[in-house]
Amino acid sequence: MAHDEHISAIATALQRRQAILFVGAGISMNVGLPSWTCLIEHMLADLDLAQIGRDATYQEIAEYYRLQHGSLSRLVDWMKREWQISPEQLKNSELHRLIVELDFPLIYTTNYDANLELSYQAFGRPYARITSAKDIATATVGFTHIVKYHGDFSDPDTLVLTESDYFDRLSFDAPLDIKFRSDAFASTMLFVGYSMSDLNIRFLLHRLWSIWQQTGLDRHRPPLFLFMHEPSEVQTHVLKRWGVTVISGDGESSGDSLSRFLKRLVEQRSEPDQ
């Protein structure tokens, strides 16, 4: 079957506890959370910028929002209300069930919501949430570590949302960046729920490739996979240049494709010869 070799490589890394799952907004949208478009429309309406703000990025709009309101508190309160999913909904989400069942030792996510954490609670699995240097130092060993790479609603100051926030992270030297660099050097990685229109993830993938290139030892780099429902030929070849293997879906929708892929990964990981 298609991608058997890639699935086997990820399953083997899971067995060895040397695998990282990187989760994007597409996972949360599959359980009904608003899209980035909804966030942009809310900020524009709140700022009365329905017309002139259409050409700006959401980072620029968020920057202007903070300048106008003095903080992002009001926006974060709205996001907390609108981006909340009940435990029952998460229990009924096949994607979240499969993610928990796969038992990745490390999960990174750029999502602000707590749906991954709530999924682990709903299915009775222990985890440790990491949003700061303090959490890195005190996280319980042996549990799945869920690293909130762009912050968490529980601490609005950690959110990477405005243009300045993203520019500040470009140096790639914040505590969570240092941890990620270290983890990435020793683990097979799988990215899910991302679109390659996301410049921040493209920057991250390129930065990892660049760091490995500088070592002169890139032939020893662990595999890095990115799952996409319908990748274009351009995306596939550009990412291959950066050492990223694109795994394409075969379902009717992005959610269906990813569910089928994760099911196959669960089956492969469970085989005794892995």
C-alpha positions, 0 to 999 in steps of 0.5 A: 500500500502507499506510504507503507515504508513511511508508516513503518518508519514512524511506527518504529520510532514510536516503539523506541519512544523517539517520535514527535507529533507536531499538531496544527489548526487543522486538527481543532477545525475538525471538531468544529473550532473556528478557522483563522478566517473567523478570527480575522473577521472578529478582529476586523469587526471589533476594530471597525476595519471591515474594509481597509483591513482585508489586505493585512495579515492576521498578525498585523491585525492582531498587532493593531488590535493590541495597540488600540486596546492596550492588550489582547485580553478582550480578544483572548476572552473571546477566543476562550469562549469560541474555541471551547469544545466539550469533553463529549465532543472530543471523545467522539472525535476519531482524530483525537482518539487516534492521537491519544492511542498512538501515545507519542512521547512528545507532542508539539502544537501551535494551537492555543486551545486545550483540546489535546490536553482535554482529549488526554483527560477524556481518555484517561491518559496522563500528560504534562503541559509545557508552556514555559521554561519552568514547565520544561524543568518540572514536567513529570517524566514518563508522561506524554509532554504536550508543548504549547509552542505558540502559547496557551490560553491559560497564560495570555502572555505566552501567546504568539499571535501578533506580528511582533510576537512572531518576529521575536521568535524568528531568532529561534532562541526562546526556551521552547525553541531551544527545547525543540531544537534538541528534541528534533535532533533525536526524534522522527517527526510527523506534522499533521493539521498544517497547510503550507500557506502557513509561513511560520511552519515553512520557516520552522522546517527550513530552519531545521534543514539549515541547522542540519546542513551547517553540521555537515552531518545531515545524512544522519538526520532522523526522518521528518514527515508532513501529512497533507490531504492533497499536496501540490507538486510544487509543495512536495518538491520544495519540502523534499529539498528541506529534507521533508517527506510529504505523505499524501492522503487518500480520503474524501476530505482532509479529516477523513484522509488523516483518520485513515492514515493514523489508523494505519499507523496505529495498526503498524505500531501494534504489530509485534515485529515493530 
